[in-house]
């Protein structure tokens, strides 16, 4: 039987190959482990900021982590300045989906919260603190306008008033109710009609007309839904009351 001898150079090359193979195996094991953890999180639908790429980037220098998109309060497109409340709201969709009102990342009214209804939906907010004080809705098709008028008259000065229509907001509205809403800063309420869509943010004691208002008429020529106009959405920053 013959003998085979390795030179020093050969031994060094062999050792190098073994070490390289070990590193590759270790890298493969680490990658498999991270992949398994990532898939587990995905399957369990755990709401975390865990990002596979960020873990890889920490383990392997030179790979940049993906940046997480910045989210603003209520999903606004930009951040509100200091001294302002962020809000976003939507009118109802036909007679199927109720309106939604969000302030400072808190959902005040929605179908999910089960506190909306046909007619006019209102959320009252403290103009200094941003705290919700009351929510209610009034049926303007089959209801009585008197309780709604009483509600409007009892709103305290300095209160932010947020309103959204659902189904029909106007059939039972009379001149007194429209005047009280106009006093909150609305310019469109006088023209609000049967099955119109309308969203509005005003305030008790406001000295000017509100910039936060959208109105779309119910028209067979332009309606998105059969018998109802499209949904209205609005977002913005409400100045905090300082006095």
N, C-alpha and C positions, 0 to 999 in steps of 0.2 A: 504494500500500500504506500502510495507516495505521500509526501508531506508538502503542505502549502504554507509558506510563510508570508506575512504581511510586512511590508516595510513601514517605517515610522510614518512616512507620508500617507501610506495607505490606511494605517490605523487612524490617523487624524481625520482623514476624509470620511471614513466610516462613522466615527464618533459624531462628526458634524452632521451627517445624514440622519443619524438616530435622533440627535437633538432637534433638528428641523422637523422631523416627523412627529416628535412629541409635542412641539409647539402647535403644529397644525391640528393634531388631535385635540389638544386642550382648547384651541380656538373653536373647533367644531362643537365640542361639548358645551362651551359657554354660549355659543350662538343658539344651539338647540334648547338650552335651558331658558334663555330669554324669550325665545319664540313660544315656548310652552306657556310661560307666565303670561305673555301678551294675549295669547289665544284664550287662556282661562278667564282673564279679565273681560275680554270681548263676549265670551259665552255667557258670563254671569251678568253682563250689562251693568257693571259697576261704574257709577258716575264719578270718575276720578280724573285727575290731570295727567295720568300715566300716559306717556308717549313712548312707543317702542324706539323711535329714532333718537329720543333724548337719552335713553338708556344706552343705546349703541354708541352714541357720541361720547358719553362719559367713559365707556369701556375702550373705545378705539379713538384716539386723538386724531384730529383732522376732519372728522365728520361733524358738521354743524347741526345743532338741534333745531327742529322746526319751531317757529314762533307761533304762539297761541293768539288768535284774533282777539282784540280788545272788545269786551262787551260793556256797553253802557246801560244805565238804569232803564228799565222797561223796554230794553232793546232799541233805544234811540240810535240814530245814525251818528250822533256826536255827543260829547259830554256837555252838560249844562254848566254855566259859570257859577261861581260861588254866590250864595244868596238866592238861588232859584230852585224850584221844584221841577224835576223831570216828570213828564206825563206822556202817555200814549193812549189813544182811545179809538174805538171803531163803533159805527152804528150797527144796528141789527141787519141781518140778511133776510129780506122778505119776511115771512112769518115763521121761519124755520130756526135760524140761529140768532140768539140774543146778542146784545151789545157787550162790549168789553171796555173797562176803564182801569187803567194802571197809573199809579202815582208813586214816585220814588221807589220803584221796583216792587211795589205791593199791589197785588190785584184786588181792586176795591169791589168791582162788580163784574159778573160774567155768568154764563149759563152753567159753568162748572160749579160755581159757588151757589147756584140756585137762588140768586137774589135779584133777578131781572124779570121783566114782564112786558106785556104789550102796552104800547103807549110811550110815555116819557119816563126815562130812567135817570135818577139824580143821585149824585154823591156829594155830600157836604164835607168840606175839609177846613180845618183851622188854618187861616192864612198866615199865621206866625210860626206854628210848629209843624204844619204838614200832617197833623194827625186827623184821621177820619173821624167825623162826629156822627154821621148818619147816612144811610142809603134808603131809597124808597123808589117805587114806580107807581105811575097812575095811568089807568086805562082811559085813553082818549077816544075810544070807539064806543064802548058800551058802559063806561064808568060815569061818575059824577065829577064835574069840574070843581065843585065847592071844596072838597077836602084838599085838592091840589092848590087852590088859591090860599087856603088856610096855611098850608105847608110853606108856600112862598113868603107869606107875610111874616111868618115866625123865624125866618132866617136871620141870624145875628150879623151885625156889621163886622166886616173883616173876614167873612167866610168866603172861601172859594167854592163856586157852584159849578159842577160838571154835569152836563146833560147829554143824553144820547137817545135817539129815536129807535123804536122797534115796531114793525108792522105799520100801525097808523098813529101818528103823534098829534093830530090836529083837529079831528072832527068835533070834539067837545070843547076845544079852546074857545073862549069868548074874549071880548075886548079887555076885560079886567085882567085875565090871566096873561094875555099877550103883553099888556102894559107892564105888569110886574116882572116879566122876563126881560123886556126891553130895558127896564131900570137896572138889570144886572149886567148890561153891556151888549145885549144882542141887537143886531141890525136886521136879521133875517126872519125873526119870529113873526113879524107882521105879515109876511108872505108865506108862512108855513101852511101847507095844505094836506089834503088826504093822501096818505101813504108816501109823503115826501120822506127823504132821509136827511137827518140833521144831527150835527154834533156841535157842542158849544161849551166853552169854559169862560165863565164870568165871575163876578164878585159882588157881594152886597156892599153898597157904599162906593162902588167904582165911579170915578169922575169922568171917564172917557169910554168910548166904545171898545169892546174887546177885540183884539186881533186874532183870537182863537175861535173861529167859527167856520163851518162848512155846511152848505145846503144844496141839495139837488132835487129838482122837481120830479114828481111822478108823471111820466109822459110815455104814452104807447110808442112813440117814435124813437125814444132813447133808452127805455128801460132795459136793464141787463137781464132781469128775471121777469117772468110773466106776471105783470101787474105791479111790479116793484122796481125801483131804480137800483143801481149798483151800491155796494157797501162803501161808506165813507170812512177814511182813516186819517188821523191827525196826530202829530206829535209836536212837542215844544218844551219850553222852559218858562214856568210861571214865576214871576218875581215874588220873593217872600215879603210879606207885609212887615214893615219895620216900626211903624208908629203905634 
